[in-house]
């Protein structure tokens, strides 16, 4: 858990903003299935917005935990933070975390 109350509050606020936006995007995603409107591109876009938002908050949390010396890491990049965090955090389903990060990267970096 993030010890610094100010940082914890900031991350919580980030999650609440993203969560409320993700609910709206999720509703958009559900709407693509209603009434025969079946556009896979729209569903993919909705899913990717939610995925990117979630990993953005995860990155903020990992940076805060790194700053509090929960684990050492010189980088602020998500891939490095995730790798370094395995020494100090009890991840429960690491393959899924990596799978999500890879899907996030595909949605953000591989689209031209």
LUMPA-955896 format. One record per atom (N, C-alpha, C, CB): residue in one letter; atom name; x, y, z. Coordinates in Angstrom, 1 decimal, always signed. Atoms other than C-alpha are relative to their C-alpha. Glycine has a CB too. Example, Ala and Ser with C-alpha at 12.3 -4.5 7.8 and 13.67 -1.06 7.14 Angstrom:
# residues 2
SITE residuo atomo      X      Y      Z
SITE       A     N   +0.9   -1.2   +0.0
SITE       A    CA  +12.3   -4.5   +7.8
SITE       A     C   +0.9   +1.2   +0.0
SITE       A    CB   -1.0   +0.0   +1.2
SITE       S     N   -0.9   -1.1   +0.0
SITE       S    CA  +13.7   -1.1   +7.1
SITE       S     C   -0.8   +1.1   +0.8
SITE       S    CB   +0.4   +0.5   -1.4
//
This chain:
# residues 112
SITE residuo atomo      X      Y      Z
SITE       X     N   +0.8   -1.2   +0.0
SITE       X    CA   +0.0   +0.0   +0.0
SITE       X     C   +0.9   +1.2   +0.0
SITE       X    CB   -1.0   +0.0   +1.2
SITE       X     N   -0.8   -1.3   +0.0
SITE       X    CA   +1.2   +3.5   -0.7
SITE       X     C   -0.2   +0.7   +1.3
SITE       X    CB   -0.6   +0.9   -1.2
SITE       X     N   +0.0   -0.6   -1.4
SITE       X    CA   +2.2   +5.1   +2.6
SITE       X     C   -0.3   +1.5   +0.0
SITE       X    CB   +1.3   -0.3   +0.7
SITE       X     N   +0.2   -1.5   +0.0
SITE       X    CA   +2.2   +8.8   +1.6
SITE       X     C   -1.5   +0.3   -0.3
SITE       X    CB   +0.9   +0.6   -1.0
SITE       X     N   +1.4   -0.3   +0.2
SITE       X    CA   -1.4  +10.1   +2.1
SITE       X     C   -0.3   +0.8   -1.2
SITE       X    CB   -0.5   +0.7   +1.3
SITE       X     N   +0.2   -0.9   +1.1
SITE       X    CA   -1.0  +12.8   -0.5
SITE       X     C   +0.0   -0.8   -1.4
SITE       X    CB   +1.0   +1.1   +0.0
SITE       X     N   -0.1   +0.8   +1.2
SITE       X    CA   +0.2  +10.3   -3.2
SITE       X     C   -1.1   -1.0   -0.1
SITE       X    CB   +1.4   -0.7   +0.1
SITE       X     N   +1.1   +1.0   +0.0
SITE       X    CA   -2.4   +7.7   -2.2
SITE       X     C   -1.3   +0.7   -0.4
SITE       X    CB   -0.2   -0.6   +1.4
SITE       X     N   +1.2   -0.8   +0.4
SITE       X    CA   -5.1  +10.4   -2.5
SITE       X     C   +0.0   +0.3   -1.5
SITE       X    CB   -0.1   +1.3   +0.8
SITE       X     N   -0.1   -0.4   +1.4
SITE       X    CA   -3.8  +11.5   -5.9
SITE       X     C   -0.3   -1.3   -0.9
SITE       X    CB   +1.4   +0.5   -0.3
SITE       X     N   +0.2   +1.2   +0.8
SITE       X    CA   -3.7   +7.9   -7.2
SITE       X     C   -1.5   -0.4   +0.0
SITE       X    CB   +0.9   -1.2   +0.5
SITE       X     N   +1.4   +0.4   -0.2
SITE       X    CA   -7.2   +7.2   -5.8
SITE       X     C   -0.8   +0.9   -0.9
SITE       X    CB   -0.4   +0.1   +1.5
SITE       X     N   +0.8   -0.9   +0.9
SITE       X    CA   -8.5  +10.3   -7.6
SITE       X     C   +0.2   -0.3   -1.5
SITE       X    CB   +0.5   +1.5   +0.3
SITE       X     N   -0.3   +0.4   +1.4
SITE       X    CA   -6.8   +9.2  -10.8
SITE       X     C   -0.9   -1.2   -0.4
SITE       X    CB   +1.5   -0.3   -0.2
SITE       X     N   +0.8   +1.2   +0.2
SITE       X    CA   -8.5   +5.8  -10.5
SITE       X     C   -1.5   +0.4   -0.1
SITE       X    CB   +0.2   -1.0   +1.1
SITE       X     N   +1.4   -0.4   +0.0
SITE       X    CA  -11.9   +7.4   -9.8
SITE       X     C   -0.4   +0.7   -1.3
SITE       X    CB   -0.3   +0.9   +1.2
SITE       X     N   +0.3   -0.6   +1.3
SITE       X    CA  -11.7   +9.6  -12.9
SITE       X     C   +0.1   -1.0   -1.1
SITE       X    CB   +1.1   +1.1   -0.2
SITE       X     N   +0.0   +1.0   +1.0
SITE       X    CA  -10.6   +6.8  -15.0
SITE       X     C   -1.1   -1.0   +0.1
SITE       X    CB   +1.4   -0.8   +0.0
SITE       X     N   +1.0   +1.0   -0.2
SITE       X    CA  -13.1   +4.4  -13.5
SITE       X     C   -1.4   +0.6   -0.5
SITE       X    CB   -0.2   -0.3   +1.5
SITE       X     N   +1.3   -0.6   +0.5
SITE       X    CA  -16.0   +6.8  -14.2
SITE       X     C   +0.0   +0.1   -1.5
SITE       X    CB   -0.2   +1.4   +0.6
SITE       X     N   -0.1   +0.0   +1.5
SITE       X    CA  -14.8   +7.3  -17.8
SITE       X     C   -0.1   -1.4   -0.6
SITE       X    CB   +1.4   +0.7   -0.4
SITE       X     N   +0.0   +1.3   +0.5
SITE       X    CA  -14.3   +3.6  -18.2
SITE       X     C   -1.4   -0.6   +0.1
SITE       X    CB   +0.9   -0.9   +0.8
SITE       X     N   +1.4   +0.4   -0.1
SITE       X    CA  -17.9   +3.0  -17.0
SITE       X     C   -0.8   +0.5   -1.3
SITE       X    CB   -0.7   +0.5   +1.3
SITE       X     N   +0.7   -0.5   +1.2
SITE       X    CA  -19.1   +5.3  -19.8
SITE       X     C   +0.5   -0.7   -1.3
SITE       X    CB   +0.4   +1.5   -0.1
SITE       X     N   -0.5   +0.7   +1.1
SITE       X    CA  -16.8   +3.6  -22.3
SITE       X     C   -0.5   -1.5   +0.0
SITE       X    CB   +1.5   -0.1   +0.0
SITE       X     N   +0.6   +1.3   +0.0
SITE       X    CA  -18.0   +0.2  -21.1
SITE       X     C   -1.5   +0.0   -0.4
SITE       X    CB   +0.1   -0.5   +1.5
SITE       X     N   +1.4   -0.1   +0.4
SITE       X    CA  -21.6   +1.3  -21.6
SITE       X     C   +0.0   +0.2   -1.6
SITE       X    CB   -0.7   +1.2   +0.6
SITE       X     N   -0.1   -0.1   +1.5
SITE       X    CA  -20.6   +2.3  -25.2
SITE       X     C   +0.3   -1.4   -0.6
SITE       X    CB   +1.2   +1.0   -0.4
SITE       X     N   -0.3   +1.4   +0.5
SITE       X    CA  -19.1   -1.2  -25.6
SITE       X     C   -1.2   -0.9   +0.0
SITE       X    CB   +1.1   -0.6   +0.9
SITE       X     N   +1.2   +0.8   -0.1
SITE       X    CA  -22.3   -2.8  -24.4
SITE       X     C   -1.0   +0.4   -1.1
SITE       X    CB   -0.7   +0.1   +1.4
SITE       X     N   +0.9   -0.5   +1.0
SITE       X    CA  -24.3   -0.6  -26.7
SITE       X     C   +0.3   -0.5   -1.4
SITE       X    CB   +0.0   +1.5   -0.1
SITE       X     N   -0.3   +0.6   +1.3
SITE       X    CA  -22.5   -2.1  -29.7
SITE       X     C   -0.7   -1.3   -0.2
SITE       X    CB   +1.5   -0.1   -0.2
SITE       X     N   +0.7   +1.3   +0.2
SITE       X    CA  -24.2   -5.4  -29.0
SITE       X     C   -1.5   +0.1   +0.0
SITE       X    CB   +0.4   -0.9   +1.2
SITE       X     N   +1.5   -0.2   -0.1
SITE       X    CA  -27.7   -4.0  -28.6
SITE       X     C   -0.5   +0.5   -1.4
SITE       X    CB   -0.4   +1.1   +1.1
SITE       X     N   +0.7   -0.5   +1.2
SITE       X    CA  -30.1   -3.6  -31.5
SITE       X     C   +0.8   -0.4   -1.3
SITE       X    CB   -0.2   +1.4   +0.0
SITE       X     N   -0.6   +0.4   +1.2
SITE       X    CA  -27.9   -5.4  -34.0
SITE       X     C   +1.2   +0.8   -0.5
SITE       X    CB   -1.0   +0.0   -1.1
SITE       X     N   -1.1   -0.9   +0.3
SITE       X    CA  -25.2   -2.7  -34.0
SITE       X     C   +1.3   -0.8   +0.4
SITE       X    CB   +0.0   +1.4   +0.7
SITE       X     N   -1.1   +0.9   -0.3
SITE       X    CA  -22.2   -5.0  -34.2
SITE       X     C   +1.3   +0.4   -0.7
SITE       X    CB   -0.3   -1.5   -0.3
SITE       X     N   -1.2   -0.6   +0.7
SITE       X    CA  -19.1   -3.0  -35.1
SITE       X     C   +1.2   -0.5   +0.9
SITE       X    CB   +0.0   +1.5   -0.1
SITE       X     N   -1.1   +0.5   -0.8
SITE       X    CA  -16.0   -4.9  -33.9
SITE       X     C   +1.1   +1.1   +0.2
SITE       X    CB   +0.7   -1.2   -0.7
SITE       X     N   -1.0   -1.1   -0.2
SITE       X    CA  -13.8   -1.8  -34.4
SITE       X     C   -0.4   +0.9   +1.2
SITE       X    CB   +0.1   +0.8   -1.2
SITE       X     N   +0.4   -0.9   -1.1
SITE       X    CA  -15.9   +0.2  -31.9
SITE       X     C   +0.2   -0.8   +1.3
SITE       X    CB   -1.5   +0.3   -0.2
SITE       X     N   -0.2   +0.8   -1.2
SITE       X    CA  -15.8   -2.7  -29.4
SITE       X     C   +1.5   +0.0   +0.3
SITE       X    CB   -0.5   -1.4   -0.2
SITE       X     N   -1.5   +0.0   -0.3
SITE       X    CA  -12.0   -2.9  -29.8
SITE       X     C   +0.5   +1.3   +0.6
SITE       X    CB   +0.8   -0.3   -1.3
SITE       X     N   -0.3   -1.3   -0.5
SITE       X    CA  -11.7   +0.8  -29.3
SITE       X     C   -0.4   +0.2   +1.5
SITE       X    CB   -0.6   +1.1   -0.9
SITE       X     N   +0.5   -0.1   -1.3
SITE       X    CA  -13.8   +0.7  -26.2
SITE       X     C   +0.8   -0.8   +1.0
SITE       X    CB   -1.5   -0.4   +0.1
SITE       X     N   -0.9   +0.9   -0.9
SITE       X    CA  -11.8   -2.2  -24.7
SITE       X     C   +1.4   +0.6   +0.2
SITE       X    CB   +0.1   -1.4   -0.7
SITE       X     N   -1.4   -0.5   -0.1
SITE       X    CA   -8.5   -0.6  -25.5
SITE       X     C   +0.1   +1.3   +0.9
SITE       X    CB   +0.5   +0.4   -1.4
SITE       X     N   +0.1   -1.2   -0.9
SITE       X    CA   -9.5   +2.7  -23.8
SITE       X     C   +0.0   -0.4   +1.5
SITE       X    CB   -1.2   +0.9   -0.3
SITE       X     N   +0.0   +0.5   -1.4
SITE       X    CA  -10.3   +0.8  -20.6
SITE       X     C   +1.3   -0.7   +0.3
SITE       X    CB   -1.1   -1.1   +0.1
SITE       X     N   -1.3   +0.6   -0.3
SITE       X    CA   -7.1   -1.3  -20.8
SITE       X     C   +1.1   +1.0   +0.2
SITE       X    CB   +0.3   -1.0   -1.2
SITE       X     N   -1.0   -1.0   -0.1
SITE       X    CA   -4.9   +1.7  -21.4
SITE       X     C   -0.1   +0.8   +1.3
SITE       X    CB   +0.0   +0.9   -1.2
SITE       X     N   +0.2   -0.8   -1.2
SITE       X    CA   -6.5   +3.6  -18.5
SITE       X     C   +0.4   -0.8   +1.2
SITE       X    CB   -1.5   +0.3   +0.1
SITE       X     N   -0.4   +0.8   -1.1
SITE       X    CA   -6.1   +0.7  -16.1
SITE       X     C   +1.5   -0.2   +0.2
SITE       X    CB   -0.6   -1.4   -0.1
SITE       X     N   -1.5   +0.1   -0.1
SITE       X    CA   -2.4   +0.2  -16.9
SITE       X     C   +0.6   +1.3   +0.3
SITE       X    CB   +0.5   -0.6   -1.3
SITE       X     N   -0.5   -1.3   -0.4
SITE       X    CA   -1.9   +3.9  -16.6
SITE       X     C   +0.0   +0.2   +1.5
SITE       X    CB   -0.8   +1.1   -0.7
SITE       X     N   +0.1   -0.1   -1.5
SITE       X    CA   -3.1   +3.8  -13.0
SITE       X     C   +1.0   -0.9   +0.6
SITE       X    CB   -1.5   -0.3   +0.5
SITE       X     N   -1.0   +1.0   -0.5
SITE       X    CA   -1.0   +0.7  -12.4
SITE       X     C   +1.4   +0.6   +0.0
SITE       X    CB   -0.1   -1.3   -0.8
SITE       X     N   -1.3   -0.6   +0.1
SITE       X    CA   +2.0   +2.6  -13.6
SITE       X     C   +0.2   +1.1   +1.0
SITE       X    CB   +0.2   +0.6   -1.4
SITE       X     N   -0.1   -1.0   -1.1
SITE       X    CA   +1.3   +5.5  -11.2
SITE       X     C   +0.2   -0.6   +1.3
SITE       X    CB   -1.3   +0.8   +0.0
SITE       X     N   -0.1   +0.7   -1.3
SITE       X    CA   +0.9   +3.1   -8.3
SITE       X     C   +1.5   -0.6   +0.1
SITE       X    CB   -1.0   -1.2   +0.1
SITE       X     N   -1.3   +0.6   -0.1
SITE       X    CA   +4.2   +1.3   -9.2
SITE       X     C   +1.1   +1.1   +0.2
SITE       X    CB   +0.3   -0.8   -1.3
SITE       X     N   -0.9   -1.2   -0.2
SITE       X    CA   +6.0   +4.7   -9.5
SITE       X     C   +0.0   +0.4   +1.5
SITE       X    CB   -0.3   +1.1   -0.9
SITE       X     N   +0.1   -0.4   -1.4
SITE       X    CA   +4.7   +5.6   -6.0
SITE       X     C   +0.7   -1.0   +0.9
SITE       X    CB   -1.4   +0.2   +0.4
SITE       X     N   -0.6   +1.1   -0.9
SITE       X    CA   +5.8   +2.3   -4.5
SITE       X     C   +1.5   +0.0   -0.2
SITE       X    CB   -0.6   -1.4   -0.4
SITE       X     N   -1.4   -0.1   +0.2
SITE       X    CA   +9.2   +2.6   -6.1
SITE       X     C   +0.6   +1.2   +0.7
SITE       X    CB   +0.3   +0.2   -1.6
SITE       X     N   -0.4   -1.2   -0.7
SITE       X    CA   +9.5   +6.1   -4.7
SITE       X     C   +0.1   -0.2   +1.5
SITE       X    CB   -0.9   +1.2   -0.3
SITE       X     N   +0.0   +0.3   -1.4
SITE       X    CA   +8.7   +4.7   -1.3
SITE       X     C   +0.9   -1.2   +0.4
SITE       X    CB   -1.4   -0.3   +0.5
SITE       X     N   -1.0   +1.0   -0.2
SITE       X    CA  +11.5   +2.1   -1.7
SITE       X     C   -0.6   -1.4   +0.3
SITE       X    CB   +0.9   +0.4   +1.1
SITE       X     N   +0.6   +1.3   -0.1
SITE       X    CA   +9.1   -0.9   -1.8
SITE       X     C   +0.8   -1.0   -0.9
SITE       X    CB   -1.5   +0.0   -0.4
SITE       X     N   -0.9   +0.7   +0.9
SITE       X    CA  +11.3   -2.1   -4.7
SITE       X     C   +0.9   +1.0   -0.7
SITE       X    CB   -0.8   -0.9   -1.0
SITE       X     N   -0.9   -0.9   +0.7
SITE       X    CA  +14.3   -0.6   -6.5
SITE       X     C   -0.3   +0.0   -1.5
SITE       X    CB   +1.4   -0.4   +0.3
SITE       X     N   +0.1   -0.1   +1.5
SITE       X    CA  +14.0   +0.7  -10.1
SITE       X     C   +0.4   +1.4   -0.4
SITE       X    CB   -1.5   -0.4   -0.5
SITE       X     N   -0.4   -1.3   +0.5
SITE       X    CA  +15.7   +3.5  -11.9
SITE       X     C   -0.9   +0.6   -1.1
SITE       X    CB   +1.5   -0.1   -0.5
SITE       X     N   +0.8   -0.4   +1.1
SITE       X    CA  +13.2   +3.7  -14.7
SITE       X     C   -1.4   +0.3   +0.5
SITE       X    CB   -0.1   -1.1   -1.1
SITE       X     N   +1.4   -0.3   -0.3
SITE       X    CA   +9.7   +5.1  -14.7
SITE       X     C   -0.9   -0.6   -1.1
SITE       X    CB   -0.3   +1.5   +0.0
SITE       X     N   +0.8   +0.7   +1.0
SITE       X    CA   +8.6   +3.0  -17.7
SITE       X     C   -0.7   -1.2   +0.6
SITE       X    CB   +0.9   -0.4   -1.2
SITE       X     N   +0.8   +1.1   -0.6
SITE       X    CA   +5.9   +0.4  -17.0
SITE       X     C   +0.7   -1.3   -0.1
SITE       X    CB   -1.3   -0.1   -0.8
SITE       X     N   -0.7   +1.4   +0.1
SITE       X    CA   +7.9   -2.6  -18.3
SITE       X     C   +1.0   -0.1   +1.0
SITE       X    CB   +0.6   -0.1   -1.4
SITE       X     N   -1.1   +0.1   -1.0
SITE       X    CA  +10.8   -1.8  -16.0
SITE       X     C   -0.6   -0.1   +1.4
SITE       X    CB   +1.0   +1.2   -0.2
SITE       X     N   +0.6   +0.0   -1.3
SITE       X    CA   +8.6   -1.0  -13.1
SITE       X     C   -0.6   -1.4   +0.4
SITE       X    CB   -1.1   +1.1   +0.1
SITE       X     N   +0.6   +1.3   -0.2
SITE       X    CA   +6.7   -4.3  -13.5
SITE       X     C   +1.0   -1.0   +0.3
SITE       X    CB   -0.9   -0.4   -1.2
SITE       X     N   -1.1   +0.9   -0.2
SITE       X    CA   +9.9   -6.3  -13.8
SITE       X     C   +0.6   +0.1   +1.4
SITE       X    CB   +1.0   +0.1   -1.1
SITE       X     N   -0.7   -0.2   -1.2
SITE       X    CA  +11.5   -4.7  -10.8
SITE       X     C   -1.0   -0.3   +1.2
SITE       X    CB   +0.4   +1.5   +0.1
SITE       X     N   +0.9   +0.1   -1.1
SITE       X    CA   +8.3   -4.9   -8.7
SITE       X     C   -0.2   -1.5   +0.5
SITE       X    CB   -1.4   +0.5   -0.4
SITE       X     N   +0.1   +1.4   -0.3
SITE       X    CA   +8.4   -8.7   -8.7
SITE       X     C   +0.8   -0.4   +1.3
SITE       X    CB   +0.4   -0.9   -1.1
SITE       X     N   -0.9   +0.2   -1.2
SITE       X    CA  +11.1   -8.5   -5.9
SITE       X     C   -0.7   +0.5   +1.2
SITE       X    CB   +1.3   +0.6   -0.2
SITE       X     N   +0.6   -0.6   -1.2
SITE       X    CA   +8.9   -6.5   -3.6
SITE       X     C   -1.5   -0.1   +0.2
SITE       X    CB   +0.4   +1.4   +0.1
SITE       X     N   +1.4   +0.1   -0.1
SITE       X    CA   +5.3   -7.2   -4.4
SITE       X     C   -0.5   -1.4   -0.3
SITE       X    CB   -0.7   +1.0   -1.1
SITE       X     N   +0.5   +1.3   +0.1
SITE       X    CA   +3.3  -10.4   -4.1
SITE       X     C   -1.0   -0.1   -1.2
SITE       X    CB   -0.7   -0.5   +1.3
SITE       X     N   +0.9   +0.1   +1.2
SITE       X    CA   +1.8  -10.7   -7.7
SITE       X     C   -0.6   -1.4   +0.1
SITE       X    CB   +0.8   +0.2   -1.3
SITE       X     N   +0.7   +1.3   +0.0
SITE       X    CA   -0.8  -13.4   -7.9
SITE       X     C   -0.2   -0.7   -1.3
SITE       X    CB   -1.4   +0.2   +0.6
SITE       X     N   +0.2   +0.6   +1.3
SITE       X    CA   -1.3  -13.9  -11.6
SITE       X     C   +0.9   +0.7   -1.0
SITE       X    CB   -1.5   +0.0   -0.4
SITE       X     N   -1.0   -0.7   +0.8
SITE       X    CA   +1.9  -12.6  -13.2
SITE       X     C   -0.2   -0.2   -1.5
SITE       X    CB   +1.4   -0.4   +0.3
SITE       X     N   +0.2   +0.1   +1.5
SITE       X    CA   +1.2  -14.1  -16.7
SITE       X     C   -1.1   +0.9   -0.5
SITE       X    CB   -0.2   -1.5   -0.3
SITE       X     N   +1.1   -0.8   +0.4
SITE       X    CA   -2.1  -12.3  -16.9
SITE       X     C   +0.4   +1.5   +0.0
SITE       X    CB   -1.2   -0.2   +0.9
SITE       X     N   -0.5   -1.4   +0.0
SITE       X    CA   -0.4   -9.0  -15.9
SITE       X     C   +0.8   +0.3   -1.2
SITE       X    CB   +0.8   +0.3   +1.3
SITE       X     N   -0.8   -0.2   +1.1
SITE       X    CA   +2.1   -9.4  -18.6
SITE       X     C   -0.8   -0.1   -1.3
SITE       X    CB   +1.1   -1.1   -0.1
SITE       X     N   +0.9   +0.1   +1.1
SITE       X    CA   -0.6  -10.5  -21.1
SITE       X     C   -0.7   +1.3   -0.2
SITE       X    CB   -1.0   -1.1   +0.2
SITE       X     N   +0.7   -1.3   +0.0
SITE       X    CA   -2.5   -7.3  -20.3
SITE       X     C   +0.9   +1.1   -0.5
SITE       X    CB   -0.6   +0.3   +1.3
SITE       X     N   -1.0   -1.0   +0.4
SITE       X    CA   +0.6   -5.2  -20.7
SITE       X     C   +0.3   -0.1   -1.5
SITE       X    CB   +1.3   -0.1   +0.8
SITE       X     N   -0.2   +0.2   +1.5
SITE       X    CA   +1.3   -6.7  -24.1
SITE       X     C   -1.1   +0.4   -0.8
SITE       X    CB   +0.4   -1.5   -0.2
SITE       X     N   +1.2   -0.5   +0.8
SITE       X    CA   -2.2   -6.1  -25.3
SITE       X     C   -0.1   +1.5   +0.1
SITE       X    CB   -1.3   -0.7   +0.6
SITE       X     N   +0.0   -1.5   -0.1
SITE       X    CA   -2.0   -2.5  -24.0
SITE       X     C   +1.0   +0.5   -1.0
SITE       X    CB   +0.3   +0.4   +1.4
SITE       X     N   -1.0   -0.5   +1.0
SITE       X    CA   +1.2   -2.1  -26.0
SITE       X     C   -0.4   -0.1   -1.4
SITE       X    CB   +1.3   -0.8   +0.2
SITE       X     N   +0.5   +0.2   +1.4
SITE       X    CA   -0.3   -3.5  -29.1
SITE       X     C   -1.1   +1.0   -0.3
SITE       X    CB   -0.7   -1.4   -0.2
SITE       X     N   +1.0   -1.0   +0.3
SITE       X    CA   -3.3   -1.2  -28.8
SITE       X     C   +0.5   +1.4   -0.1
SITE       X    CB   -1.1   -0.1   +1.1
SITE       X     N   -0.5   -1.4   +0.0
SITE       X    CA   -1.2   +1.9  -28.2
SITE       X     C   +1.1   +0.2   -1.0
SITE       X    CB   +0.6   +0.3   +1.4
SITE       X     N   -1.2   -0.2   +0.8
SITE       X    CA   +2.1   +1.3  -30.1
SITE       X     C   -0.1   -0.6   -1.4
SITE       X    CB   +1.1   -0.5   +0.7
SITE       X     N   +0.0   +0.7   +1.3
SITE       X    CA   +1.2   -1.0  -32.9
SITE       X     C   -1.0   +0.5   -1.0
SITE       X    CB   -0.2   -1.5   +0.2
SITE       X     N   +1.0   -0.6   +0.9
SITE       X    CA   -1.6   +1.0  -34.4
SITE       X     C   +0.6   +1.2   -0.8
SITE       X    CB   -1.3   +0.4   +0.7
SITE       X     N   -0.6   -1.1   +0.7
SITE       X    CA   -0.5   +3.3  -37.2
SITE       X     C   -1.1   +0.7   -0.8
SITE       X    CB   +1.1   -0.5   -1.0
//
